[in-house]
């Protein structure tokens, strides 16, 4: 093997082809890892972020403690239907029960309010490694209700998929 040049493998001939010094017909040495400088009109088309992003002069101080307030879900917009089937059920109170994101949703059509399974505070970890025993930590893909329409079971995707059983009328 040549220490100075590029080696190309010809699959048809099943042999190595040694190129001297990595030069092509144009005589220039090819280095595929060099960054070419864009010039003229191509500059902003090729590298639009250059000159636009700069490190701030001063940074905010790091505050590792959690905020003093908490959140409470009031209403969730959305319904998962693109990649799951049989994901809308009616509970024993004739309320629709469905899934979206990492939640089970119970909709009261009369007052246009919702109850939820999930949505509480979770550990500050990636969702694919989170180990929460109270509710889903990743996207819910399936839901079903028992024959009495009182209990729901929902399952999530991810590295450690889990299934939860919950009350289909209260969440």
N, C-alpha and C positions, 0 to 999 in steps of 0.2 A: 504494500500500500504506500502511496506517495504521501509524504508528510507535508508537502507544500501546497497541494491543490485540493480541489473539490473532487469527490467521487460520486459519480452518478451511476445508478444501476439500471441497465436496459433490460426490461422484463421479457421482451421478445427474444433477444439473443441470449438472455440469462447470463450476463457477464457485467463486470464493472467497467466503467469508462472513466479514466483519470483525466481531469482537466488541469492544465498547468497553471498554477498560481491563481486559479479562480477567475481567469480572464475570459471574456467572451470575444466575439468577433470585433467588437468596438474597441478592444484594447484596454478597457477600464476594468479595474478589479471589482468584483461583485461582493458586497458584504450585505447580506440580507437583514442584518440587525441594525444598520445605520439608519438614523432618522434623517430624512431629507427635509431641507428647509423649503417651505412653500414661499413663493415669490409672486408679487403682482396681484392679479385678480384672484388667484387661487388661495391666497393667504387666509382670508376669513372663511372661505368655503371648506378648507381642509382642516384648519385648527381654529374654530370659532371661539374657543375659551381663552386663548392666549390674550392677555391684556385685559380680560374681563373679570378674572377671579384673582383676588389678592387677600393675603392674610390680614386680619384686622390688627390695628396698632395696639389695642388693649382688649383683653378677654374679660368676660364676666367671671367673677369668682365661682369656683366649683362648690355646689351645695348638695352634698350627698343625702341629706335627710329628706324623707318623703314630704309632700305638701300637707298643709294643715287641713285641707278640705278633701272630701270624697265625692264621687259622682254617683248618680242614681239614674238608671235608664228610665226614660219616660215613654218614648215611642221609637220603634225601629222601622225604617223604610227598607223594603227589599224582601225578596222571596227567592229561595234557591230552586231554580227549575231547569237550568241549562244542562246540568250533568247528573241529575237524579230524577227518579220516577217514583210515583206513589208517595209523594211527600206532603200531601195535604189531607188532613183527617178532620172529622167532626167529633168533638167530645160529647159526653152525656148531657151537657147543658146546651147543645147545638151551637157551639162556638168553634170556629176553625182553629186548628192546631197545625203549625207548620214550622219549617226551619229556615234560618238565614244565618250566615256567618257561623259563629260558635254558639248560637242560641236556639232554644226551642221557644216558640212564640204562641201565645194563646190570645186570640183577638176577640174582644167583646164588641160585636157589631153595633149594638144598641147605643152604647156610650162612646164608641170609637176609642177605647182604651186597650192596653195590652198588659198581659202578665208574661213573665219570662222564666224559663229555666236556664240558669247561667247568668253571665254578665257581672259577676262579682269581681272583687280585687284578686289578682293573681300574682304569683312571684315574678320578679323581674328577670325572666329567663327567656330564651328562645322558645317559640311555641312547639317546636319539634322535640324538645327535651323536657318540657314542663311536666311536672308530675302533680297534678291537682286532682284530688279525690272528690271534690264537691261539684264540679261542673266541667264542661268541655273546655279544652285549651286550644283546639284546632277546629277547622271547618267541619260542621256537621253534614254528613252525606246522606243519612237515612233516618227515617222515623216511622214508627208504627204504633197503633193503639190496640189495647186488648179488646176482646169481644164486648165487654161491658162499657167500653169507651171511657174508662176512668183512669187508667194508667197508660203512660207512654214510654216507649223505649227509643233511644236515639243513639246513633253511632257516629264517631268522627274518623277522619283520615289522619295520616301522619305516621311517624316512625313508631309510635306506641299507641295504636288506635284503642279507644276505650268505648264502652257501651254503658249508658246510664238509664236507669228506670226512675221515672218521676211522675208526679200527680198531673194528669192532663187537664185538671180544672183550676188548680192553684199555682202550678209551676214548681 
